[in-house]
Amino acid sequence: MPIDQQQYLNNDATGLANMVSQGDTSATELLDIAISRCEQLNPSINAICRPMYDIARERIKQPLSGPLAGVPILIKDAVQDYAGLPTSNGNQAFNRLPATQHSHIVRRLLDAGAVIIGKTNTPELALKGVTDPKAFGLTRNPWNPEHTPGGSSGGSAAAVAAGLVPLAGANDGGGSIRIPAACCGLFGLRPSRGRVSPGPAYAEIWEGASSDLVLSRSVRDAALSLDLMAGGNPGDPFIIAAPEQDFRTLAKREPGRLRIGFSTRSPVDRPVHPEAIEAVQRTIALLHSLGHDVEEAQPEYDGHALARSYLSLYFGQVAATLQQARDMGASEGEFELLTRILAALGRAQSSGEYVSRHRDWNQFGQALGTFYQRYDLYLTPTLAHPPIRHEQAELPSRQQQILRLMLDSGLLSFMARRGWLDTMIEGMALDNLTYVPFTQLANLTGTPAMSVPLHWTADGLPLGVQFCAPSGGEALLLQLATQLETAQPWKDHWPAMAGAVSPAPSPAHAPVAS
């Protein structure tokens, strides 16, 4: 009997692969359902910016083998190159340049038998915690289309949350796996620096601050993906040691009694929404019920200094990327206003300032290392606020007009070089980080972190919590996530638009184990 849509939704990627291998369904049936769901739901959420249905149909004509054989998935349209197709990075200038070879992770996914059916939407240059590129339009959250799915992997998150595919590629340079996971009720693991290669086109992304993996509905799919993707590529500057066993095996082990420090205070001293605080408090209750020791504690680092270091990286990387675009014949006018402003600020900072801010990363790493001498993990909200409405991410039109005038006249660069805009820039940056102040610590220190979907707000929106671990600590994170998933399952919580039989969690909250 052919598989139906409800069976498709009831299974994660691992389950669907098992069904294919056992003859209970076929790659053709799965692809037909996936494409049907994409055609039905993608117009409402705009998660996919490049369908690859014809490529997928040709692929399933070939024999497929591996742990994801026959399973339809998506990849993010940033970093995750597919040979012969452009990687747009949310911009039409890059959308004209086909990739010459598969990226490491795309090659690994194809080697595992996965069927890639498209590329997912991302903000321009993957720069934001929302997904709203002018080139492809904004992506909507399946739980409430008036709200963001997060970013920059928002297209992948929306696609998985709506049940288009069971998992989708993602990357995280400042929270871009964890933020959309938290917004869309998904599991999102950011691996340690060097665990997954970004090659061969890149030796490292954002000075090593960015890592690739997936967004998924289940912990075991994330563990499987990490097993498939982990490893180096010739020329990589840093490769982390492999674990003693595969991550799928390690994820099934009990984590033991853990010492967990937690904080709900914003590292940039901005307000934290009561729902984000409650998400952590309810998680603490669940952790206590599972036998873990939890107490309020946080690493001793300067959150404002970390924000400045992150912004220095942010500005410099955008300036370099726009220079790359000009070198390949694009004009700066092909980029969005905010991107061009960031590039101007990046060009205005001196090389000495950039290097000085980069050296500060060591201070944050040392503070985190000291913290982990006492605690196994660090718990915070993933977001300081529930998923915001789309209009909350937009610069006011008057502010846009002023910035455009300053940029076009050269006044912005002139003032930035002289340090006259430092206070304004820091204020704007802190305003931007008000919603997402907790995620950048893991990026600059190169440590793994995960967002776990343990809370839904009174309005029915997901709001994940974040756990951070020492470098190389993915196995411990996966073990705790498996334990939490068993105690408080989330895989069958679906937004209404997914059309699943299982209802969404009742507003205000998923239950806490007693």
C-alpha positions as CSV (number, residue, x, y, z in Angstrom):
1,M,0.0,0.0,0.0
2,P,1.5,3.4,-0.9
3,I,2.6,5.7,1.8
4,D,0.3,8.6,2.5
5,Q,1.1,12.2,3.7
6,Q,0.3,11.4,7.3
7,Q,2.8,8.5,7.3
8,Y,5.3,10.9,5.6
9,L,4.8,13.4,8.5
10,N,4.9,10.7,11.2
11,N,8.4,9.7,10.2
12,D,11.7,11.6,10.5
13,A,14.4,11.2,7.9
14,T,15.8,8.1,9.7
15,G,12.3,6.5,9.7
16,L,11.7,7.3,6.1
17,A,15.1,5.8,5.1
18,N,14.2,2.7,7.1
19,M,10.9,2.4,5.2
20,V,12.7,2.6,1.9
21,S,15.3,0.0,2.8
22,Q,12.6,-2.4,4.1
23,G,10.5,-2.0,0.9
24,D,7.6,-0.2,2.7
25,T,7.9,2.8,0.3
26,S,10.1,3.9,-2.4
27,A,12.2,7.0,-3.3
28,T,9.6,7.8,-6.0
29,E,6.7,7.8,-3.6
30,L,8.6,10.0,-1.1
31,L,9.6,12.4,-3.8
32,D,6.1,12.7,-5.2
33,I,4.8,13.5,-1.7
34,A,7.6,16.0,-1.0
35,I,7.0,17.8,-4.3
36,S,3.2,17.8,-3.8
37,R,3.7,19.3,-0.3
38,C,6.1,21.9,-1.7
39,E,3.7,23.0,-4.4
40,Q,0.9,23.2,-2.0
41,L,2.5,25.0,0.9
42,N,5.6,26.8,-0.3
43,P,3.6,29.6,-1.9
44,S,2.4,30.5,1.6
45,I,5.7,30.4,3.4
46,N,8.3,31.0,0.6
47,A,10.8,28.6,2.1
48,I,12.3,27.4,-1.2
49,C,14.0,29.8,-3.5
50,R,15.3,27.3,-6.0
51,P,13.3,24.1,-6.7
52,M,15.4,21.2,-8.0
53,Y,12.5,18.8,-8.8
54,D,13.8,17.8,-12.3
55,I,17.3,17.1,-10.8
56,A,15.7,15.1,-8.1
57,R,13.6,13.0,-10.5
58,E,16.7,12.2,-12.5
59,R,18.5,11.2,-9.4
60,I,15.9,8.6,-8.2
61,K,16.3,6.8,-11.6
62,Q,19.7,5.8,-10.4
63,P,20.4,3.1,-7.6
64,L,20.6,4.9,-4.3
65,S,22.3,3.5,-1.2
66,G,23.3,4.8,2.2
67,P,21.6,5.8,5.5
68,L,19.5,8.5,3.8
69,A,18.8,6.6,0.6
70,G,15.6,7.9,-1.1
71,V,14.9,10.6,1.5
72,P,14.0,14.0,0.1
73,I,15.8,16.9,1.7
74,L,16.7,20.6,1.1
75,I,20.0,22.5,1.3
76,K,20.5,26.1,2.2
77,D,21.3,28.6,-0.6
78,A,24.4,29.8,1.2
79,V,27.8,28.0,1.4
80,Q,26.2,24.7,0.5
81,D,27.2,24.6,-3.2
82,Y,25.6,22.2,-5.7
83,A,27.7,21.8,-8.8
84,G,26.2,23.5,-11.9
85,L,23.8,25.6,-9.9
86,P,24.5,29.1,-8.4
87,T,24.6,29.7,-4.7
88,S,22.8,32.9,-4.4
89,N,23.5,33.8,-0.8
90,G,20.1,35.7,-1.1
91,N,21.4,38.0,-3.8
92,Q,20.9,38.1,-7.6
93,A,24.5,39.0,-8.3
94,F,25.7,35.7,-6.9
95,N,22.8,34.0,-8.5
96,R,24.5,34.4,-11.9
97,L,27.5,32.3,-11.0
98,P,27.2,28.5,-11.1
99,A,29.2,26.5,-8.5
100,T,32.0,24.4,-10.1
101,Q,31.8,21.6,-7.6
102,H,29.7,20.2,-4.7
103,S,30.5,21.5,-1.3
104,H,31.8,18.9,1.3
105,I,28.4,18.6,3.0
106,V,26.4,18.3,-0.2
107,R,28.8,15.6,-1.4
108,R,28.4,13.8,1.9
109,L,24.6,14.0,1.7
110,L,24.5,12.7,-1.9
111,D,26.9,9.9,-0.9
112,A,24.4,9.0,1.8
113,G,21.7,8.6,-0.8
114,A,19.7,11.7,0.0
115,V,17.6,13.3,-2.7
116,I,18.1,17.0,-2.8
117,I,14.9,18.7,-4.1
118,G,15.8,22.4,-3.7
119,K,17.6,25.2,-2.1
120,T,16.2,27.3,0.8
121,N,15.8,31.0,1.2
122,T,18.2,33.1,3.2
123,P,18.6,36.8,3.9
124,E,21.1,38.6,1.7
125,L,24.6,37.2,2.5
126,A,23.0,35.2,5.4
127,L,23.4,38.3,7.5
128,K,20.3,38.4,9.6
129,G,18.3,36.6,12.3
130,V,15.3,37.0,9.9
131,T,14.8,35.8,6.3
132,D,13.7,38.6,4.1
133,P,15.9,39.0,1.0
134,K,14.8,41.5,-1.6
135,A,15.9,39.0,-4.3
136,F,13.5,36.2,-3.3
137,G,11.0,37.8,-0.8
138,L,10.5,37.1,2.9
139,T,10.0,33.6,4.4
140,R,7.1,33.1,6.8
141,N,6.8,31.1,9.9
142,P,4.4,28.1,9.5
143,W,3.3,28.6,13.1
144,N,2.1,32.1,12.3
145,P,2.8,33.6,8.8
146,E,2.8,37.1,10.3
147,H,6.0,36.2,12.2
148,T,9.5,35.4,11.2
149,P,10.9,31.9,11.0
150,G,14.2,33.3,12.1
151,G,17.4,33.4,10.1
152,S,19.6,33.1,8.4
153,S,18.5,29.5,7.9
154,G,14.9,30.6,8.0
155,G,13.9,28.9,4.7
156,S,15.2,25.6,5.9
157,A,13.4,25.9,9.3
158,A,10.1,26.9,7.7
159,A,10.3,24.0,5.2
160,V,11.0,21.4,8.0
161,A,8.4,22.9,10.3
162,A,5.7,22.8,7.6
163,G,6.6,19.2,6.8
164,L,7.9,19.7,3.3
165,V,11.0,17.6,4.1
166,P,12.2,16.0,7.3
167,L,15.5,17.8,7.4
168,A,17.3,20.6,5.6
169,G,20.8,22.0,5.5
170,A,21.7,25.0,7.6
171,N,24.7,27.0,8.8
172,D,25.4,29.1,11.9
173,G,27.7,32.1,12.0
174,G,26.0,34.0,14.8
175,G,23.1,31.8,15.7
176,S,21.7,30.9,12.3
177,I,20.9,27.3,13.1
178,R,19.7,27.9,16.6
179,I,17.7,31.0,16.0
180,P,15.4,29.5,13.4
181,A,15.2,26.2,15.3
182,A,13.9,28.2,18.3
183,C,11.4,30.1,16.1
184,C,10.0,27.1,14.4
185,G,9.8,24.3,17.1
186,L,12.8,22.3,15.7
187,F,16.0,20.8,17.0
188,G,19.1,22.7,15.9
189,L,22.7,21.8,16.7
190,R,25.7,24.0,15.9
191,P,28.8,21.8,15.7
192,S,32.3,22.8,17.1
193,R,34.7,24.7,14.9
194,G,36.4,22.3,12.6
195,R,33.9,19.4,13.1
196,V,32.3,19.9,9.6
197,S,34.3,21.2,6.7
198,P,32.9,24.2,4.7
199,G,35.3,23.2,1.8
200,P,36.4,22.9,-0.8
201,A,35.4,26.4,-1.9
202,Y,36.2,27.8,1.6
203,A,38.8,27.0,4.1
204,E,36.7,28.5,6.8
205,I,33.7,30.8,7.0
206,W,33.8,34.0,9.0
207,E,37.2,33.3,10.6
208,G,35.9,29.9,11.7
209,A,32.9,31.4,13.5
210,S,30.4,29.6,11.2
211,S,29.5,25.9,11.2
212,D,27.2,23.8,9.0
213,L,24.7,21.0,9.9
214,V,20.9,20.7,9.5
215,L,17.6,21.6,11.0
216,S,15.5,18.6,12.0
217,R,12.5,17.4,13.9
218,S,14.4,14.7,15.8
219,V,17.7,14.4,17.7
220,R,18.6,11.2,15.9
221,D,18.4,12.9,12.5
222,A,20.8,15.5,13.8
223,A,23.1,12.8,15.1
224,L,22.9,11.0,11.8
225,S,23.6,14.2,9.9
226,L,26.7,14.9,12.1
227,D,28.0,11.4,11.4
228,L,27.6,11.9,7.7
229,M,29.1,15.4,7.5
230,A,31.8,15.3,10.1
231,G,35.3,15.3,8.9
232,G,37.8,17.5,7.1
233,N,38.5,18.4,3.5
234,P,42.1,18.7,2.1
235,G,43.4,22.2,2.9
236,D,41.2,22.8,6.0
237,P,43.0,24.8,8.6
238,F,41.6,23.0,11.6
239,I,40.1,19.5,12.0
240,I,38.7,18.4,15.4
241,A,39.4,14.9,16.6
242,A,36.7,12.3,15.8
243,P,34.7,10.9,18.8
244,E,35.3,7.4,20.1
245,Q,32.1,6.1,18.5
246,D,29.6,7.5,15.9
247,F,27.3,10.2,17.2
248,R,24.2,8.1,16.6
249,T,25.5,5.5,19.1
250,L,26.8,8.1,21.6
251,A,23.4,10.0,21.5
252,K,21.7,6.9,22.9
253,R,23.8,6.9,26.0
254,E,22.5,8.3,29.3
255,P,24.2,11.7,30.0
256,G,24.7,10.9,33.7
257,R,24.0,13.5,36.3
258,L,24.9,16.9,34.8
259,R,26.0,20.1,36.5
260,I,24.3,22.9,34.5
261,G,24.7,26.6,35.0
262,F,22.0,28.9,33.7
263,S,21.3,32.5,33.1
264,T,18.4,34.5,31.7
265,R,20.2,37.9,31.8
266,S,21.0,39.4,28.4
267,P,24.7,39.7,27.9
268,V,24.1,43.1,26.3
269,D,21.9,44.3,29.3
270,R,18.7,44.6,27.3
271,P,15.3,43.3,28.4
272,V,14.5,39.6,28.1
273,H,10.9,38.7,27.4
274,P,9.0,37.0,30.2
275,E,8.2,34.1,27.9
276,A,11.9,33.5,27.3
277,I,12.6,33.5,31.0
278,E,9.7,31.1,31.6
279,A,11.0,28.8,28.8
280,V,14.2,28.5,30.8
281,Q,12.5,28.1,34.2
282,R,10.3,25.3,32.9
283,T,13.3,23.6,31.4
284,I,15.0,23.8,34.7
285,A,12.0,22.0,36.3
286,L,12.3,19.3,33.7
287,L,16.1,19.0,34.2
288,H,15.5,18.7,38.0
289,S,13.0,15.9,37.4
290,L,15.6,14.1,35.4
291,G,18.1,14.2,38.2
292,H,20.4,17.0,37.0
293,D,21.9,19.8,39.2
294,V,21.0,23.3,37.9
295,E,22.0,26.6,39.4
296,E,22.2,30.2,38.3
297,A,25.7,30.9,37.0
298,Q,27.3,32.4,33.9
299,P,30.7,32.8,32.3
300,E,32.5,36.0,33.4
301,Y,32.9,37.9,30.1
302,D,32.0,41.3,28.9
303,G,28.9,41.0,26.7
304,H,29.4,44.4,25.2
305,A,33.0,43.6,24.3
306,L,31.8,40.4,22.6
307,A,29.1,42.3,20.7
308,R,31.8,44.7,19.5
309,S,34.1,41.8,18.4
310,Y,31.2,40.2,16.6
311,L,30.3,43.5,14.8
312,S,33.9,44.0,13.7
313,L,33.8,40.6,12.1
314,Y,30.4,41.3,10.7
315,F,31.4,44.6,9.1
316,G,34.7,43.2,7.8
317,Q,33.2,40.1,6.2
318,V,30.6,42.1,4.4
319,A,33.1,44.5,3.0
320,A,35.3,41.6,1.8
321,T,32.2,39.9,0.2
322,L,31.2,43.0,-1.7
323,Q,34.7,43.4,-2.9
324,Q,34.5,39.8,-4.2
325,A,31.3,40.6,-5.9
326,R,32.8,43.7,-7.6
327,D,35.8,41.6,-8.7
328,M,33.4,39.3,-10.5
329,G,31.6,42.1,-12.3
330,A,28.7,43.0,-10.0
331,S,27.9,46.5,-8.9
332,E,27.4,47.6,-5.4
333,G,23.9,48.8,-6.4
334,E,22.9,45.2,-6.8
335,F,23.0,44.8,-3.0
336,E,20.5,45.9,-0.4
337,L,20.9,49.2,1.5
338,L,21.7,47.5,4.8
339,T,24.4,45.3,3.2
340,R,26.0,48.4,1.5
341,I,26.0,50.3,4.8
342,L,27.7,47.3,6.6
343,A,30.3,47.1,3.9
344,A,31.0,50.9,4.2
345,L,31.5,50.4,7.9
346,G,33.7,47.5,7.3
347,R,35.9,49.5,4.9
348,A,36.1,52.3,7.4
349,Q,37.6,50.2,10.2
350,S,41.3,49.8,10.3
351,S,43.1,46.5,9.9
352,G,44.5,47.1,13.4
353,E,41.1,47.4,14.9
354,Y,39.9,44.3,13.1
355,V,42.8,42.3,14.4
356,S,42.4,43.7,17.9
357,R,38.8,42.7,18.1
358,H,39.7,39.2,16.8
359,R,42.3,38.8,19.5
360,D,39.5,39.4,22.1
361,W,37.9,36.1,21.0
362,N,40.5,34.4,23.2
363,Q,39.3,36.2,26.3
364,F,35.8,34.9,25.7
365,G,37.1,31.4,25.2
366,Q,39.1,31.6,28.4
367,A,36.0,32.7,30.3
368,L,34.0,29.9,28.9
369,G,36.7,27.4,29.6
370,T,36.9,28.5,33.3
371,F,33.1,28.2,33.5
372,Y,33.3,24.6,32.2
373,Q,35.7,23.6,34.9
374,R,32.7,23.8,37.2
375,Y,29.8,23.1,34.9
376,D,29.1,20.5,32.2
377,L,26.7,22.7,30.2
378,Y,25.5,26.3,30.1
379,L,21.7,27.0,29.7
380,T,20.2,30.2,28.4
381,P,17.2,31.3,26.3
382,T,17.9,30.8,22.6
383,L,16.1,34.1,21.9
384,A,15.4,37.0,24.2
385,H,12.0,37.4,22.6
386,P,9.4,35.2,20.9
387,P,9.6,35.2,17.1
388,I,9.0,38.8,16.0
389,R,6.6,40.1,13.5
390,H,8.1,40.8,10.1
391,E,7.7,44.6,10.4
392,Q,9.7,44.6,13.6
393,A,12.8,43.7,11.7
394,E,12.6,46.6,9.3
395,L,14.4,49.9,9.6
396,P,12.0,52.8,9.9
397,S,11.7,54.5,6.5
398,R,13.0,57.8,7.8
399,Q,16.1,56.1,9.1
400,Q,16.6,54.4,5.8
401,Q,16.4,57.7,3.9
402,I,19.0,59.3,6.2
403,L,21.3,56.3,6.0
404,R,21.0,56.1,2.2
405,L,21.8,59.8,1.9
406,M,24.8,59.5,4.1
407,L,26.0,56.4,2.2
408,D,25.6,57.8,-1.3
409,S,27.3,61.1,-0.3
410,G,30.3,59.4,1.3
411,L,29.5,61.1,4.6
412,L,28.9,57.7,6.3
413,S,32.4,56.4,5.5
414,F,34.0,59.8,6.3
415,M,32.4,60.0,9.7
416,A,33.0,56.3,10.4
417,R,36.7,56.6,9.7
418,R,37.0,59.4,12.3
419,G,35.1,57.5,14.9
420,W,32.2,59.9,15.0
421,L,29.6,57.2,14.5
422,D,30.9,54.8,17.1
423,T,28.1,55.6,19.6
424,M,25.4,55.5,17.0
425,I,26.7,52.2,15.5
426,E,26.9,50.6,19.0
427,G,23.4,51.7,19.8
428,M,22.0,50.3,16.5
429,A,23.9,47.1,17.0
430,L,22.6,46.6,20.5
431,D,19.1,47.3,19.4
432,N,19.6,44.6,16.7
433,L,21.0,42.2,19.3
434,T,18.1,42.8,21.7
435,Y,16.3,39.8,20.2
436,V,19.3,37.5,19.8
437,P,22.0,38.3,22.4
438,F,22.7,34.7,23.5
439,T,24.0,32.9,20.5
440,Q,27.2,34.7,19.4
441,L,29.3,33.4,22.3
442,A,29.4,29.9,20.9
443,N,30.4,31.2,17.4
444,L,33.4,33.3,18.6
445,T,34.6,30.6,20.9
446,G,34.1,27.8,18.4
447,T,32.1,25.7,20.8
448,P,29.0,23.6,20.1
449,A,25.5,24.7,21.1
450,M,21.9,23.5,20.5
451,S,18.4,24.9,20.6
452,V,15.8,22.5,22.0
453,P,12.1,23.0,21.4
454,L,10.7,22.8,24.9
455,H,8.4,25.7,25.1
456,W,5.4,27.3,23.2
457,T,4.2,30.8,24.1
458,A,0.7,31.8,25.1
459,D,0.2,32.8,21.5
460,G,1.2,29.3,20.3
461,L,4.6,30.3,18.9
462,P,7.7,28.0,19.5
463,L,10.5,29.4,21.7
464,G,13.5,27.1,22.2
465,V,16.1,27.1,24.9
466,Q,19.8,26.9,24.3
467,F,22.5,24.6,25.8
468,C,26.2,25.3,25.2
469,A,29.0,22.8,25.7
470,P,32.8,22.8,25.7
471,S,34.6,22.4,22.4
472,G,34.1,18.8,21.1
473,G,31.1,18.3,23.3
474,E,28.5,17.5,20.7
475,A,28.0,14.0,22.1
476,L,27.0,15.3,25.5
477,L,24.6,17.8,24.0
478,L,23.0,15.0,21.9
479,Q,22.7,12.7,24.9
480,L,20.9,15.4,26.9
481,A,18.7,16.3,23.9
482,T,17.7,12.6,23.5
483,Q,16.8,12.5,27.2
484,L,14.7,15.7,26.9
485,E,13.1,14.5,23.7
486,T,12.0,11.3,25.5
487,A,10.7,13.1,28.6
488,Q,8.9,15.8,26.7
489,P,8.4,14.7,23.0
490,W,8.1,17.5,20.4
491,K,8.4,15.7,17.0
492,D,4.7,15.4,16.5
493,H,3.9,19.0,17.4
494,W,2.8,20.5,14.1
495,P,1.6,23.9,13.0
496,A,-2.0,23.8,11.6
497,M,-0.8,24.5,8.0
498,A,1.1,21.2,8.0
499,G,-2.2,19.3,7.9
500,A,-1.0,16.7,10.4
501,V,-3.4,14.7,12.5
502,S,-1.4,15.4,15.7
503,P,-2.5,18.7,17.1
504,A,-0.2,21.6,17.9
505,P,0.7,21.9,21.6
506,S,-1.9,23.7,23.6
507,P,-1.3,27.4,24.1
508,A,0.7,28.3,26.4
509,H,3.1,25.5,26.9
510,A,4.2,22.0,26.2
511,P,3.9,19.9,29.4
512,V,6.7,19.5,31.9
513,A,7.4,16.1,33.3
514,S,6.6,15.7,37.0
